Amino acid sequence: MTAHLYLVRHGQTAWSESGRHTGISDVPLTTHGVQQARRAGAVLARLRGTDLPPALALCSPRERSWRTAELVGLEAEKTEALAEWDYGDYEGLTTEQIREQVPGWTVWTHPCPNGETAEQVRDRAALVVDEARTGLRKGDVVLVGHGHFTRAVIATWLGLGPEDGVRFALDPAGIAVLGDERGVPQVRSLNVPAWELASD
């Protein structure tokens, strides 16, 4: 059976719900986020076709990520490689607040002062993809992380730049499935919600 790469975004937090950029801040899951993560575990098992552990499971060391991994049912190794984009001076601000100073700002098109550059994110995502591909030789790989960086990983998997992550939606506790078709990287499923398939 062909192995796949599964990407799980952490469940809802108070900051994700309000649109505040959450990079290095350790904001916990909300009660709803905990429920989302539990349901995501059932969805992940259904997507994988098994509840056996994957060959490799990694998560960001932020609580919202490792707690999601626990609730999904994974024994995931924590790694800073999966941490969210470092927003620098924009940490905790909404896009609307940032645009009061920088019209038209998005993380995909503009810099984050005192944070990570797009080039740094690209390099980190490339390392994550390389590690995932090594793990896929032994079976499924599951990565539990954050919204912006995980979308950059999807773009990197496809050979695109991190700024192309804007093209891929990934809601809280959403799941993406990546694979290959005859050596060509592809997205097999995108933004599968935590409630899908869980009840049948």
N, C-alpha and C positions, 0 to 999 in steps of 0.2 A: 504494500500500500504506500502511495506517495506521501511523503512528509510535507507539512506546510508550516508557515510562520504565522502565528496568531498574535495580533496586537490588541491589547485591552487597555482602554483609557480608564483611569480611576473614576470612582463614583462621584456624585455631586458633593461640592463643598459650599459653604456660604459664599466664598469668593467667586467660585465658578458660576454660581447662580446669579450673582450681581454683576458679573462681567469684569471683575477686578483681575488684573494680570497677576498670576501666582507662580512665581519662579522658585526662589530659594525659601520663601516663607513656608512654615510647616503647618498648614491649615488642615484640620481633621475633616473627615467625612461628616455630612449631616445625617440625620436619621434616615432620610430618603436615600442618601448616598449609600448607606449600609445596605438597605433593601435592594438597591440597584445592583450592588456588587454581588450579593447573594444570588440574585436572579441571573446575573451574567455568568456565574459558575455553571448553572444548568444549561444555558445557551451554549457556552463553550464546549461542554461535554457533548451536546447534541451535534454541534458543528464538527467536532473531531471524530464523532462516532464511537467514543470511548470515554470512560472516566478514569482510565489508567494515567499515571503521571506522564508528562511529556519528557522527552529526552533532555531538554534544557528549559528551565524557567528562571527568568531574571526580572527584577523590578527596580524601580527607582527607590532610593532610601528615604524619600519623604513619606510621612505617615499615611497620607491619602492614597499613596501607591501601594506600599507594602501591606496596609490594612485591606485594600481591595484584593490584593493577591491572596491573602489569608482567607477572606470571605469567598473568593472564587474556588478555593480548595487547593491552592498551590503551595508547595514548599519552595519559594523562590529565593534566589540569591540576590542580595541588594548590591546595586552597582551605580556609581555616580554617572556612568555612561548614559543611563536612561533618565537622568534628571531633566526637569523642564528647562526650556530656553531661559537663560538668565536675563531678565528684563532691566537690570541695573536701576537707574533712577526712576524707571516707570513701574517698579514693583508696587503692587497694591492699587494702581490707578486703572481706571477704565479707559477704553479707546476714546470715548467722548472727552474725558478730562485731558488726555494727552493732546487731542486735536485742538484744544483751546490754545495750546502753545505751538503745535506743529500741525497745521491744517493738512488733512488727507493722510495722516500717519496710519500705517499698519506695521505689524511686526515683520511682515513679508517684504515690505518695500523700503522701510526706513530703519536707521540704526537705533539702538538702545544705548544711550550714553551710560558709560561705566558698566555695561552688561556685555553679553556675548555678541560677536559679530556673526553675520550670515556665514562667513567662511569657517569660523570656529564651530558653528552648528553643523555645517556640511561635513567637516572632518570627523566630528564626534558621531554623526549619523553613519558615516562610512565605516567606522570601527564597529558600530553596533551591527550593521548589516553583515560585515565580515564574520563576526562572532556567531551570528545567527546561521549563516551559511555553513559554517563549520559544524554547528550543532545539528543541523538538518541532515547531516550524513548518518546520524544515529536515530533520527525520528523527529517528531513534532517539536517545535520551539514556541514558547509562549513568553511574550514580553509585556509587562504591565507598567504603564507609564502615564504620560501627560498629553494634553491636547496638541499644543503646537509642535513639540519635539517629535511626538509619534507621527504626526502628519509629515514632518520633514523626513522621517525614516521611510515612510511609504514612498515619497518622492525619490529618495536615494535608491531604494530597491529597484525602481523603474528606470534609473539612470538619469533622473532629472535633478535640478538644483533644489536646495532647501526652500527657496521662495515659491516653488511649485506646490508646496504643501497646502497652499491656499485652495487648491483644486479638490482636496479630499476632505469631506466632512467627517468628524468623529466626535459624537456627543459623549457626555459623561456615561461611563460604563458601556460605551459602544465597542464593538469588536470589528476588526478588519482581518481578512485572511489573505495572505500573499503566497504566491507560488510561481511556478514556471510552466510554460508550455513549450516543450521541445527546446529548452534552453533560453526561451524568451521570458523575462520576468513579467508577471501579470498580477493584477488585483483580482482575486477570485470572489471576494465579498467585501463590502464596505459599509461601515457604520451600522452593523447589525445591532438593533437595540436590545437592551437587557431583558425586555419582556417577550421578545420574539421566540417562538418555539418552546418556551419554558413551561407552558401549561398543557401541551398536547402529548 
